[in-house]
Amino acid sequence: MSFENLNLDAALLKALENEGYTHPTPIQEQSIPIALERRDLLAIAQTGTGKTAAFALPILQLLGNNKKKEGIKSLILSPTRELAIQISESFAAYGKHTQLKHAVVFGGVPIGAQISTLKKGVDILIATPGRLLDLLNQRVLSLAQIEILVLDEADRMLDMGFINDVKKLIAKIPAKRQTLFFSATMPKEITGLANGILNNPVKVEVTPVATTAEKVKQAVYPVVKKDKASLLIHLLKDPKIESVLVFSRTKYGADKIVKILGRASIQAAAIHGNKSQNARQKALSFFKSGKIRVLVATDIAARGIDIDQLNHVINYDLPNQPETYVHRIGRTGRAGLSGTALSFCDQEEKAYLDDINKLTGQNIQVVEDHPYAIVFERPEPVNKKNGSSRNNKNRRNSRNKKRFEGSSKKS
């Protein structure tokens, strides 16, 4: 199927052609016709499936056919600044041959410039919940004319504590509207939110959360925690790793990795919540342009990052939630391209690896041929009678022996 088969306007088809897009992804193929019919949509799709175009193209077409109405007619709520900016970039690309105006607002930057933009008038607004509430409290804008509401990455909004803000915003939007709801997972809280705001929605589910990208080659490197940095430097000596997104569990860890790589003359930058918006955008810009080949990120900061032809993802720290692993490696192997996801795993993270294998129904290849390889310890069999293991018994015998030897020396 091609985009021509989706009944899109000529202006949108021209923009897609300029971007080099010819065939819709499954989420686009299924969602666009539903949205064009002005039906509510519940879409379950993980990162990298083309969700932005799945809602941006119908919005541009529906609003473009009704340009007379003034005010903000479509609101897209995004959990992070990075994702909001990328959604804005997509609207700019797809809507370049339309007369529709869009704007993006987010926190972490002065509010004045955003207010000035809004006062000039916009048709489509992309926003993070906190900054949008600030603007509403200052009476800078009104949501009374909203026709189409989009909630993108709803599960991430839950993770980041934005659900109450989202509910406050929805209360200010006309009940008679079209709602497009996108989420990678559907925990109970998100299911409840969807049931409360959607009207007889059509459900689309293209990729189960447990499914990893088919064209992503995966491998795990057993390594003790203190040797992870050395292993990373060792792997980065391979010129085939042209661009790599490294995941750190903590903000402090991300900064530490960048410093260690810097001492090894490897240019890298970190993005996380403690970085200023300008610093984060600069790091992302340098990475996209190839000025640096390593970007280190935490999960929340990386959510929504869309980087063309990212060929490697490295899990410096394995996540304690297997679903997070699926989202992480979804950063590579996008839009039908191939990619590689490598994971460092110490003994304490072995249980996380087992959970990942169980969720995804696979056994990730274990690479033992590297300079810092370790052999995972096997759990000792448990004695069913007393619940203890042979190893525990040996340790007790060893402690008793030391006590005995100690008392003999004293006497």
C-alpha positions as CSV (number, residue, x, y, z in Angstrom):
1,M,0.0,0.0,0.0
2,S,1.1,3.6,-0.7
3,F,0.1,6.8,0.9
4,E,-2.0,7.6,-2.2
5,N,-4.3,4.8,-1.1
6,L,-5.1,6.5,2.2
7,N,-7.1,9.4,0.5
8,L,-4.6,12.1,1.6
9,D,-4.7,15.5,0.1
10,A,-2.2,16.4,-2.7
11,A,-0.4,18.9,-0.5
12,L,0.3,16.2,2.1
13,L,1.4,13.7,-0.5
14,K,3.8,16.2,-2.0
15,A,5.3,16.8,1.5
16,L,5.6,13.1,2.1
17,E,7.3,12.7,-1.3
18,N,9.8,15.5,-0.3
19,E,10.6,13.6,2.9
20,G,11.2,10.4,0.9
21,Y,8.2,8.5,2.4
22,T,6.4,6.2,-0.1
23,H,4.7,3.5,2.0
24,P,2.9,3.9,5.3
25,T,3.9,1.8,8.4
26,P,1.3,-0.5,9.9
27,I,0.2,2.0,12.5
28,Q,-0.2,4.7,9.8
29,E,-2.0,2.4,7.5
30,Q,-4.6,1.4,10.1
31,S,-4.9,4.7,12.0
32,I,-5.1,7.4,9.3
33,P,-8.4,6.2,7.7
34,I,-10.0,6.0,11.2
35,A,-8.8,9.5,12.1
36,L,-10.0,10.9,8.8
37,E,-13.5,9.6,9.6
38,R,-13.3,11.7,12.8
39,R,-13.5,8.5,14.9
40,D,-11.9,8.3,18.3
41,L,-8.8,6.1,18.3
42,L,-7.0,3.9,20.8
43,A,-3.6,3.0,19.4
44,I,-1.2,0.7,21.2
45,A,2.2,1.0,19.5
46,Q,5.7,1.1,20.7
47,T,8.3,3.7,19.8
48,G,9.6,3.7,16.3
49,T,6.4,2.6,14.6
50,G,5.6,5.9,12.9
51,K,3.0,7.2,15.4
52,T,3.6,10.9,14.8
53,A,2.6,10.7,11.1
54,A,-0.4,8.5,12.1
55,F,-2.0,11.5,13.8
56,A,-0.3,14.5,12.2
57,L,-1.4,13.7,8.7
58,P,-5.1,13.4,9.5
59,I,-5.0,16.5,11.7
60,L,-3.5,18.6,8.9
61,Q,-6.0,17.3,6.4
62,L,-9.1,17.7,8.6
63,L,-8.1,21.2,9.8
64,G,-7.0,22.3,6.4
65,N,-10.4,21.7,5.1
66,N,-11.9,24.0,7.8
67,K,-9.5,27.0,7.9
68,K,-12.2,29.6,8.5
69,K,-12.5,28.8,12.3
70,E,-10.2,30.9,14.5
71,G,-8.3,29.7,17.6
72,I,-6.4,26.5,18.5
73,K,-8.2,23.7,16.9
74,S,-5.9,20.8,17.8
75,L,-3.9,20.0,20.9
76,I,-1.2,17.4,21.1
77,L,0.0,16.6,24.6
78,S,3.5,15.2,24.9
79,P,5.3,14.0,28.1
80,T,8.8,15.4,27.3
81,R,10.3,18.5,25.7
82,E,12.3,16.4,23.2
83,L,9.3,14.6,22.0
84,A,7.3,17.8,21.7
85,I,10.0,19.4,19.6
86,Q,10.2,16.4,17.3
87,I,6.4,16.4,16.9
88,S,6.6,20.0,16.0
89,E,9.3,19.3,13.4
90,S,7.1,16.6,11.9
91,F,4.1,19.1,11.6
92,A,6.5,21.5,9.9
93,A,7.6,18.9,7.4
94,Y,4.2,17.4,6.6
95,G,2.3,20.7,6.6
96,K,4.8,22.8,4.6
97,H,2.3,23.1,1.7
98,T,-0.7,24.0,3.9
99,Q,-1.7,27.3,5.4
100,L,-2.0,25.9,8.9
101,K,0.2,27.4,11.7
102,H,1.5,25.3,14.6
103,A,3.5,26.1,17.7
104,V,5.2,24.1,20.5
105,V,5.4,25.0,24.1
106,F,7.4,23.3,26.9
107,G,9.0,24.1,30.3
108,G,12.6,24.8,31.1
109,V,12.8,27.9,28.9
110,P,11.6,31.5,29.3
111,I,7.9,31.7,28.7
112,G,7.9,35.1,27.0
113,A,8.8,34.0,23.5
114,Q,6.1,31.3,23.6
115,I,3.5,33.8,24.7
116,S,4.4,36.1,21.7
117,T,4.1,33.2,19.3
118,L,0.7,32.2,20.6
119,K,-0.6,35.7,20.4
120,K,0.0,35.7,16.7
121,G,-2.5,32.9,16.4
122,V,-1.9,29.1,15.9
123,D,-4.1,26.3,14.6
124,I,-2.2,23.4,16.1
125,L,-0.5,23.4,19.5
126,I,2.0,20.8,20.7
127,A,2.6,21.1,24.5
128,T,3.9,19.5,27.6
129,P,1.3,19.4,30.4
130,G,3.1,21.6,33.0
131,R,3.8,24.5,30.6
132,L,0.4,24.4,29.1
133,L,-1.2,24.8,32.6
134,D,1.1,27.8,33.2
135,L,-0.1,29.5,30.0
136,L,-3.7,28.8,30.9
137,N,-3.3,30.2,34.4
138,Q,-1.9,33.4,32.8
139,R,-4.9,33.5,30.4
140,V,-2.6,33.6,27.4
141,L,-4.7,31.0,25.5
142,S,-8.0,29.2,25.4
143,L,-8.8,25.6,24.7
144,A,-12.5,26.2,24.0
145,Q,-12.1,25.7,20.2
146,I,-10.3,22.3,20.3
147,E,-11.7,19.9,17.8
148,I,-9.0,17.2,17.9
149,L,-7.1,16.1,21.0
150,V,-4.0,13.8,20.9
151,L,-2.4,12.1,23.9
152,D,1.0,10.8,22.8
153,E,3.0,8.4,25.0
154,A,0.2,8.3,27.6
155,D,2.0,5.6,29.6
156,R,5.1,7.8,29.9
157,M,2.9,10.6,31.2
158,L,1.8,8.3,33.9
159,D,5.5,7.4,34.7
160,M,6.4,11.1,35.0
161,G,3.5,11.9,37.2
162,F,1.6,14.0,34.7
163,I,-1.8,12.2,34.7
164,N,-3.4,14.7,37.1
165,D,-2.3,17.6,35.0
166,V,-3.6,15.8,31.9
167,K,-7.0,15.4,33.6
168,K,-7.1,19.1,34.5
169,L,-6.4,20.0,30.9
170,I,-9.0,17.7,29.5
171,A,-11.6,19.3,31.7
172,K,-10.9,22.6,29.9
173,I,-11.5,21.1,26.4
174,P,-14.9,20.7,24.8
175,A,-16.5,17.3,25.5
176,K,-17.6,17.2,21.8
177,R,-14.2,16.5,20.1
178,Q,-12.2,13.8,18.4
179,T,-9.6,12.1,20.6
180,L,-6.6,10.1,19.4
181,F,-4.9,8.2,22.2
182,F,-1.5,6.6,21.8
183,S,0.3,4.5,24.3
184,A,3.0,1.8,24.2
185,T,1.6,-0.1,27.2
186,M,-1.8,-0.1,28.9
187,P,-1.4,-0.3,32.7
188,K,-4.6,-0.1,34.7
189,E,-4.4,3.7,35.3
190,I,-3.9,4.3,31.5
191,T,-6.8,2.0,30.7
192,G,-9.0,4.0,33.1
193,L,-8.0,7.3,31.6
194,A,-8.7,6.0,28.1
195,N,-12.1,4.7,29.0
196,G,-13.0,8.1,30.6
197,I,-12.1,10.3,27.6
198,L,-12.7,8.2,24.5
199,N,-16.0,7.9,22.8
200,N,-16.6,4.5,21.2
201,P,-13.0,4.3,20.0
202,V,-11.6,2.0,17.3
203,K,-8.7,0.1,18.8
204,V,-5.5,-0.5,16.8
205,E,-2.6,-2.6,18.1
206,V,0.2,-3.2,15.7
207,T,3.1,-4.4,17.9
208,P,2.8,-6.1,21.2
209,V,4.9,-4.6,23.9
210,A,6.8,-7.9,24.4
211,T,7.9,-7.8,20.7
212,T,11.4,-6.5,19.9
213,A,12.1,-5.1,16.5
214,E,12.7,-7.9,14.1
215,K,15.7,-6.4,12.4
216,V,17.5,-5.5,15.6
217,K,20.5,-7.8,16.3
218,Q,20.7,-8.3,20.1
219,A,23.6,-9.5,22.3
220,V,24.4,-9.4,26.0
221,Y,27.9,-9.0,27.5
222,P,28.5,-10.5,31.0
223,V,30.8,-8.0,32.8
224,V,31.4,-6.9,36.4
225,K,30.1,-3.4,37.2
226,K,33.6,-1.8,37.6
227,D,34.6,-3.0,34.1
228,K,31.6,-1.6,32.2
229,A,33.3,1.6,31.3
230,S,36.4,-0.2,30.0
231,L,34.2,-2.6,28.0
232,L,32.3,0.4,26.4
233,I,35.6,2.0,25.4
234,H,36.7,-1.3,23.9
235,L,33.6,-1.7,21.9
236,L,33.7,1.9,20.6
237,K,37.1,1.2,19.0
238,D,35.0,-0.6,16.3
239,P,34.5,2.0,13.5
240,K,31.3,0.2,12.5
241,I,29.7,1.8,15.5
242,E,29.1,5.1,13.8
243,S,26.4,6.3,16.1
244,V,25.3,4.9,19.5
245,L,22.7,5.8,22.1
246,V,23.9,4.6,25.5
247,F,21.4,4.1,28.3
248,S,22.2,4.9,31.9
249,R,19.9,4.1,34.8
250,T,20.7,7.4,36.5
251,K,21.5,11.0,35.7
252,Y,24.7,10.9,37.7
253,G,25.7,7.7,35.8
254,A,25.1,9.4,32.5
255,D,27.4,12.3,33.3
256,K,30.1,9.9,34.7
257,I,30.1,7.9,31.4
258,V,30.6,11.0,29.4
259,K,33.5,12.1,31.5
260,I,35.1,8.6,31.2
261,L,34.7,8.6,27.5
262,G,36.1,12.1,27.3
263,R,39.3,10.9,29.0
264,A,39.6,8.2,26.4
265,S,39.3,10.9,23.6
266,I,35.8,9.8,22.7
267,Q,33.4,12.7,22.2
268,A,30.1,12.2,23.9
269,A,27.2,14.2,25.5
270,A,24.5,13.4,28.0
271,I,20.9,14.3,28.1
272,H,18.7,14.0,31.3
273,G,16.4,16.0,33.4
274,N,19.1,18.0,35.2
275,K,20.4,19.4,31.9
276,S,19.1,22.7,30.7
277,Q,16.8,22.7,27.6
278,N,19.5,24.4,25.6
279,A,22.1,21.9,26.7
280,R,19.9,19.0,25.8
281,Q,19.0,20.4,22.4
282,K,22.6,21.2,21.6
283,A,23.6,17.6,22.5
284,L,20.9,16.1,20.4
285,S,21.7,18.4,17.5
286,F,25.4,17.5,17.6
287,F,24.5,13.8,17.7
288,K,22.1,14.0,14.8
289,S,24.6,15.9,12.7
290,G,27.4,13.5,13.5
291,K,29.6,15.9,15.4
292,I,29.6,13.4,18.3
293,R,29.0,9.7,17.9
294,V,27.9,8.8,21.4
295,L,24.8,10.2,23.2
296,V,24.2,9.0,26.8
297,A,20.7,9.2,28.1
298,T,18.3,8.2,30.8
299,D,15.0,6.5,29.9
300,I,12.8,9.5,30.4
301,A,15.0,11.9,28.5
302,A,15.4,9.5,25.6
303,R,11.7,8.7,25.2
304,G,10.5,10.1,21.9
305,I,14.0,10.7,20.4
306,D,13.7,9.9,16.7
307,I,17.1,9.6,15.1
308,D,17.4,8.5,11.5
309,Q,19.8,5.6,10.9
310,L,20.8,5.1,14.5
311,N,22.7,1.8,14.1
312,H,23.6,1.0,17.8
313,V,22.0,1.1,21.2
314,I,24.0,0.0,24.3
315,N,22.3,-0.7,27.6
316,Y,25.1,0.3,29.9
317,D,22.7,-0.6,32.8
318,L,20.0,-3.2,32.2
319,P,16.6,-1.8,33.1
320,N,14.7,-3.5,35.9
321,Q,11.5,-3.5,33.8
322,P,11.6,-5.7,30.8
323,E,9.2,-3.5,28.9
324,T,11.7,-0.7,29.2
325,Y,14.3,-2.8,27.4
326,V,11.8,-3.2,24.5
327,H,11.4,0.5,24.2
328,R,15.1,1.2,24.5
329,I,16.2,-1.1,21.7
330,G,13.3,0.3,19.6
331,R,15.5,3.4,19.1
332,T,17.4,1.4,16.5
333,G,16.1,-0.7,13.6
334,R,13.5,2.0,12.8
335,A,11.4,2.3,9.6
336,G,12.5,-1.1,8.4
337,L,16.3,-0.5,8.8
338,S,18.6,-2.9,10.7
339,G,20.2,-2.1,14.0
340,T,22.2,-3.6,16.9
341,A,21.4,-3.6,20.6
342,L,24.1,-4.5,23.0
343,S,23.6,-4.9,26.8
344,F,26.1,-5.0,29.7
345,C,25.0,-7.3,32.4
346,D,26.7,-7.9,35.8
347,Q,25.7,-10.7,38.2
348,E,23.2,-8.5,40.1
349,E,21.4,-7.7,36.8
350,K,21.1,-11.4,35.7
351,A,17.6,-11.5,37.1
352,Y,16.7,-8.5,34.8
353,L,18.0,-10.4,31.8
354,D,16.0,-13.4,32.7
355,D,12.8,-11.3,32.9
356,I,13.6,-9.7,29.5
357,N,14.1,-13.2,27.9
358,K,10.8,-14.3,29.5
359,L,8.8,-11.3,28.3
360,T,10.2,-11.3,24.7
361,G,10.2,-15.1,24.4
362,Q,13.8,-15.3,23.4
363,N,17.2,-16.0,24.6
364,I,19.5,-13.1,23.8
365,Q,22.9,-14.2,22.6
366,V,25.5,-14.1,25.3
367,V,28.9,-12.9,24.2
368,E,31.7,-14.3,26.3
369,D,34.5,-13.5,23.9
370,H,35.6,-10.1,25.2
371,P,38.4,-8.9,27.5
372,Y,36.2,-8.3,30.5
373,A,33.9,-11.4,30.3
374,I,32.6,-13.1,33.5
375,V,30.7,-16.3,34.0
376,F,27.4,-16.0,35.6
377,E,27.0,-17.9,38.9
378,R,24.4,-20.5,38.9
379,P,21.9,-20.4,41.8
380,E,22.5,-23.2,44.4
381,P,19.8,-25.8,44.6
382,V,17.5,-25.2,47.6
383,N,17.2,-27.9,50.3
384,K,13.5,-28.5,50.4
385,K,13.6,-29.6,54.1
386,N,15.1,-26.5,55.6
387,G,15.0,-24.0,52.7
388,S,18.8,-23.6,52.8
389,S,21.2,-24.2,50.0
390,R,24.4,-26.1,49.9
391,N,26.3,-22.9,49.4
392,N,24.8,-21.4,52.6
393,K,25.8,-24.5,54.5
394,N,29.4,-24.3,53.2
395,R,29.5,-20.6,54.3
396,R,28.3,-21.5,57.8
397,N,30.8,-24.3,58.1
398,S,33.5,-21.9,57.0
399,R,32.5,-19.2,59.5
400,N,32.3,-21.9,62.3
401,K,35.8,-23.1,61.3
402,K,37.2,-19.5,61.5
403,R,35.6,-19.0,64.9
404,F,37.1,-22.3,66.1
405,E,40.6,-21.3,64.8
406,G,40.3,-17.9,66.4
407,S,39.4,-19.3,69.8
408,S,42.3,-21.7,69.6
409,K,44.8,-18.9,68.9
410,K,43.5,-16.9,71.9
411,S,43.9,-19.8,74.2
